[in-house]
Amino acid sequence: MEFLDKVYFDNTLKSYLVVWGIILLVFLFKRYLSRYLASLTYRIANRIFKNVDRKNYIDFVADPIEWFIVITIAVFSIDKLNFPSALHFKIYGHTSQDIIERIGPGIMIAAFTWLLLRLIDFIAIVLEQRANQTPDVRDNQLIVFFRDFLKVIIGIIGVLWVVKASFYQPIGNVLTGLSIVGAGLALAAKESLENLIASFIIFFDKPFFTGDLVKVNAVTGVVEHIGLRSTRVRTGEKTLITIPNKQMVDSMVDNWSMRTGRRAEIKLDLHPQTYAATIETFIVHANQLLESNKSVIDSYNVSLKDISKNGISVVVEYFTSSLSLNEFDDLKQDLLLSLKKQMEQDEIGMMVGNVAG
């Protein structure tokens, strides 16, 4: 066994075999180790959040745990070897050994940061599932917002940690430098910062929520996503429009989903030769028609608005409960058809037809 004591690149063959054997062993059993550790952390998660699905949790965090174990064991094992003197060289004043020693901790921190990000994603999914069981959509919106916000914060902390561990830079000096750079970036990225601040205003002021039908300036559609920088709205033409959050805050937002009811107006311009008795009969029939739909119509009014040489104006106005747009359009269509049939029955002609609502 003397050949195991032979030295190659400043390390014995035995040392190489031990190190690579450990790495190979961990690599072969990484799946089992990661799932075992995931099961241990599941107990903690289940105590905090209650009734967490075990299989989903393990499947979600097993991969980052798996690679974190492999990277950590590999870095610590390789660190036990002597750096080969034959591979010594300098790049911009830094030795190759120093560069390799800095890379290891950086990779470990990156793997650990990935694990934390996956945990945040899983926690957000669990909270979303519970929020979906309540009628209030505000919970879902806040979960998505804070999920994205926490991921950004953890990403920044991970980068600063890498700077500290791999580049040996004091965090205080880095933060001081970042504050100076940040001041310059704040001036250059003024609009982006305004959008970020506007996103906090939206989430705490709650003018609209995901799933609401809104009208902003000339854009009307359903809010699909509220992010840290912009809000995405799906229009009636099925296009996706991205609106900066600052514009959502500064503009007049008409939230149609929060309306307590809907108003409709049907204007009928009858022929000027229509008899008064015929008009009176038509108004009575129109009131009876609206009364028959009292289950969805809260209030209504049918009145003769104007008489001129161009025609006689009869206006049908009604307010409904908070119906969906499709239900509202269907009701209006039924009323229009019924009024048209009544006009045909009473032989009432029209000069100009105009329907608004």
Secondary structure by P-SEA (a helix, b strand, c coil): ccccccccccccaaaaaaaaaaaaaaaaaaaaaaaaaaaaaaaaaaaacccccaaaaaaacaaaaaaaaaaaaaaaaaaacccccccccccccccaaaaaaaaaaaaaaaaaaaaaaaaaaaaaaaaaaaaaacccaaaaaaaaaaaaaaaaaaaaaaaaaaaaacccccaaaaaaaaaaaaaaaaaaaaaaaaaaaaaaaaaaacccccccccccccccccccccccccccccccccbbbbbbaaaaaaccccccccccbbbbbbbbbccccccaaaaaaaaaaaaaaaaaacccccccccccccccccbbbbbbbbccccccaaaaaaaaaaaaaaaaaaaaaacccccbbbbcc
